[in-house]
């Protein structure tokens, strides 16, 4: 496991205020073997416009009604193919070295 795929799952519903910062933080990672997955609960506030703006950097995304945050997370987990899986909330972000630090920890153990 020298260069494991890291699946990052972000679930969002009407998160237009923060989702772009979240997406940009994933795109800006020093580590590049990332599968970025966004599960949207059917937003109607402009969130989808931002997701579509960055679709080239998103491995999988879906926008459909769900039964809550955990249902959305489970949808993401079913799609994820990485050896390492991370959940990044739609109003959070990573520093550019976050995923590399996580991978370093896993590779050492």
Secondary structure, DSSP 8 states (H G I E B T S, - for coil): --S--EEEEEEESS-TTTHHHHHHHHHT-S---EEEEEEE----SSHHHHHHHTGGG-SEEEE---SSHHHHHHHHHHH---SEEEE--TT----TTHHHHHHHHHHH-
